[in-house]
Amino acid sequence: MTKVMMKIAVFSTKKWVRNALDAANPAFGFEFTYYEPRLGPDTAKLAAGHDTVCAFVNDDISAPVLDELAGYGIKLIAMRCAGFNNVDIKHAAELGITIVRVPAYSPYAVAEHTLGLILALNRRYHRAYTRVRDGNFALDGLLGFDVHEKTVGIIGTGRIGQVLASLLSGFGTRLLAYDKFQNNEWAETAGVTYVPLDELYRESDIISLHCPLTHDTYHLINKYAIETMKSGVMLINTSRGPLIDTDAVIDGMKSHKVGYLGLDVYEEESELFFEDLSGEVIQDDTFVRLQTFPNVLITAHQAFFTKEAVDNIAMTTLQNIRDVSETGKSANEVREG
């Protein structure tokens, strides 16, 4: 009997996505249809005639989209990312649609990018680079601080948080951490001290976020949290945009309570990131306001973007699809609750 080739509709496609999936595919033999637009109410119809949908972090996989996909016979959605806050998991289960994800691709990629943001913000590499290109060799306004012996608070001690702690330990920092599920054995070995969240806020010179977006962590960094922090604190977010209340952070920067802000994610990023908008007027006034601050450094959700991570994402995504198609289940299935 001839084996039927599985047809996969891939949304939010860029060149690097095609390259990675095509490179991994010889071991699987799937048939891809690549769509550059994001998955959403206006594009879900493109999934018709396919067996599976492959989606990304900013695709819209809400109940109406799921209803339409179910009408086309889609039973599997493979997320090529770790996050799934853009998916209505409960409704997917009601429709019998399986959701799989890539829970870990390269913690080193994200942790190293986080460290890069910390160093760049502190020593103002981005501003110094522009100055030198303009022939300005003055040092005024570029004064930084020694990371050595500073207190760094890490919120979320999964694999990424653990790798970041390892990197920062080489700087001779004092490491504090908060996690709802503490890994005490790791903390003791790594020289990390778990503390309550308010104590982490009070004590930390640098705070880095590495937790998932849940009901409990939405706007974790808000007006009240910022009021508890040290004046001049550095905030870094390479996890999920809505962990930070952007308006509250802007107020914190205006009052000099927040001294530095490094973002690789933004709570309204879905209309901005992964697209070339250089010839357009940005309509998000809050984002534009952020860009006016000299002590803000924003990258466009690229912390994961290393060759190793992209290759791992492609391979894990396709393996997830194979596992579900052959056995009906996957170790990386996302379940409600």
N, C-alpha and C positions, 0 to 999 in steps of 0.2 A: 504494500500500500504506500502510495506517495504521501510524504509528510507535507501538510499545508504550512506554508511560510506565514508566520505571524506578522501582521501589519501594524505598525506603531506610528501614531500621529505625534510628532514632537513639536511642542509649542515653545515660544520664546527662544527661537533658534538664532544663534550667532555663528560666525565662522568657526570659533573655537569649539562650540558644541558639536557641530558636524564633524570636525576633524577628530575629536575624541571618541565619539560614538562609532564613527566609521572605522577607526583604528581598532576598537575593541570588538567590533561585530564579527570578524571572521570566526571567532570561537563560538558564535551563537547563531548566525545565519538569519537574522531578522530582516524585515523590509521596512525602511524608514520613509516617512513623508515629512519633510522639514517645513515648518511654518514659522516665519519670522514674527508674526504678531503674537501677543500674549493670548492665553486661553481666557475666555470671558463670555458673557452673554452674546456678544456679536460675532464671536469666532468659533463657538462650540460646534457649529454645523460642519466645520472642517474635519471633525473627527468621524463623520459618517463614512462607513466603509472600512473602518479600521477595527482592530481587535483590542487595542490598548492605547491609552494616552500617556505621554511622558511630559511632565510639567515641571515648572521651576518656581522659585521662591516668591515671585510677585504675580504669578498667575491667579486668576479669580476662580476658585473652585467652591463657590457658594452653592446653596441649595438649588437655585434655579439652573445653574450650569450643570450640576449633577443630574437634575431631572432630564435635561436635554441629552446629556451623554448616555444616560440609561436608556433613553428612547432609541439611541443608535446601537444599543447592544453592548456598550462598553461595560466591562466587568472589572477592569483593573486600571488604576492610575498610579504610575510610577513617578514619584517625586525624585528629581536628581539633586536633592539638597537634604539637609537635616531638619529644617523647620517645616512645620505643617500647620501653622496658625492661620493660613489662608484657605484651609480645607474645612468644610463642615463634616467632621468625622462622623457625628451621630447620623446625619442624613445619608451619608455614603453607606453606612452599615444598614440602614433601613432599606436602601435600594439594592443591597447585595453587591456593592462595589468595594473591592479591596483596595486599600491605600498602602503603598510601600514607600520607604524613604531610604536615604543614605545617612545613617546615624553618625558615622565618623569617616572622614576622608583623609584629612591630614591635620591633626591638632597643631602640628608644628607650623603650618602655613598661617593659621589665624593667630597663634601666640607670637610668632615672629613679627607679623604685621602690627600687632598690638605694641610690641616693644619698639618697633620703628616709629609708631605714632608718638609714643612717650618721648623718645629721644629727639625726634624732629620738632615737636612742640616746645620742648625744654630749650633746645639749642637753636631753635628757629632756622633750621636748615632751609626750609622753603623760602623764607624771606631773604636769607643770606644769598641763596642761589640767584634770586632775581636781582638783588643789589649788585652782585659782582658782574653779572651780564650787562648791567647798565653802567658799569664803571664806577660804582659807588663802593668803596672799600672801608667805609666808616663802620665802627663797631657799636655805636650808640644804638640802643634798642634791641640788641642781640644778647644781652646778659642772661645766662642760664643759671642752673644750680647743679650741684653734685647729686646724682641719684644715690650715690653711696650713703648709707646710713639713714636714708629716708624711709618712712613707713608707707608700705603699699598695701592697700586693701583689695582683695580679689573676691568678688561676689560670684559664686558658682565655681565649684572645684571638680568639675568633670575633667575629661582628658585635656581640654584646652587650658582650663584654669591651672591644672597641674603642670603642664608644660611651661606656662608663663611663670609660675612660681619657680620652676627650675632655672629658667633663664635669668630671672631677677635675683636669684640667690647669688649668682656670680658677681653682682654689683654690690654685694654686702648690704642688702636692704633688710629691714625688719618686715616680715610678711604676716599679715593678718588675713583671715578668710571668714566668709559667711556662706553657709550652705544649709538648706533645709535638711539634707541628708549628709551628715558629716562622715568623712573618711578619716577616722582618727589614726589608723595605722599609717596611712600615707602622710598625714600631717606631722606626726612625730618624726618620721624619717626625713621629711623635707624641711623641717624647721619652721613649719607654719603653725600659727596659733588661731584656732577657731574662736571667734568672739561674737557677741550679739551684734545685730546690724547697727544699732545706734552707737555702739562703741567703735565699730569700724569707721563709721562716718566721722566721729569725733577725733579719732587718732590718725587717720590716714592723710598723707600728703598727696598721694595718687590713688585713685579708685578706678578699677577696671571691671567691666561687666562681662560675665561669661555664663549667664543663666538663660534658660528658655523663657519664651513669652507665654505666660499663663495669666489667669485672672488675678492671682496673687502678685505677680511681678509687673503687671501693667502700671506704667508711670511710677515704678519703684523709686526713681530719682525725681522727686517732686519738690514743691516749695518747702515743705516741712523737713524733708531730708536734707536739703541744701542748707537750711538754717542751722542744722546740727553740725555741719562740716567745718573744717578749718578754713579760715580766710585764705584765698589764693589756691584752693585745692585744684588738682588736675583731674578731670573726668574723662574716661576713655570708654567708648562703646563700640565693640566689634561683634556684638551678639544680635540683638533685635532692636529696631528703632524705637518701638513704643515703650521700651523700658524707661525711656527718658521723656519727661514732660518738657518739650522744647521751649515753651513759653516761660516756664519756671527757670530753666537754665539761662535763657536770655536775660531775665531779670537778675539772676545771680551774677552774670558777667557784668551787667551794667552797675551793680553795686560793689563789684570787685570781690565778691564772695567766691565766685568761680574764677580762677586765674587762667585756666587752660581748658580747652575742650577739643577732644579728638574723636571724630566720628567716622566709622565706616558704614554705618547704617543710619537711617533717618525714618521717623515714624510715618512720613508721607512719601516715602521713596518710590512707591510703585509708579508714580507718574513721571519720575525723573531718571532713576538709575537704569543702566544698561542701554541707554539710548544716546545718540548724538544730537544734542539740542543746542549746539554752539551757534547756530544761525537763527535761533528763536528767542523770544522774550520769555524768561522763566515766570510762570504765573503764580508760583508759590511764594507769597510775600514773606512768610516766616523763614523759608530757606534762604531767600535773598538777604534777609536781615542777618542771618547767621554769617553769611559770607563777608559782611562788612567788618567783622571783628578781627583785629590782627592776631588775637590769641586763639583762633579757631582753625583747625585743620580738618578738612573733610575729604575722604576718599569714597569712591562710588561703589561700595559693596565688593571690594576686590580682595579682602583679607584672605579669602579661600583660594585665590587665583594663583596657584603654582602648578607646574606641570605634573608634579606628583599627585596633588589633590584632584586635578581635573581628570587625570587618568584613573584614579581610584573611584571617582564619582561615576564615570562612564562604565567601568567594569562592574561595580556594585549594582548600578541601576539595571544593567542587562541581566545580571545574575538573579536579581530580585524577580524580574519578569519571567525568566526561565523557571525559577523555583515555583512560582505561583501557577504557571501554565502546566507544569509537569506534576506537581504534588498538591496543588490547591492551597499552599501556604508558604510563608516566608518568615525567616527569623527577623526580618526588618519590617514586618507589617505594623501599621499604626492602628491601634484599637481605641475605642472610646473609653475615657477614664484612665 
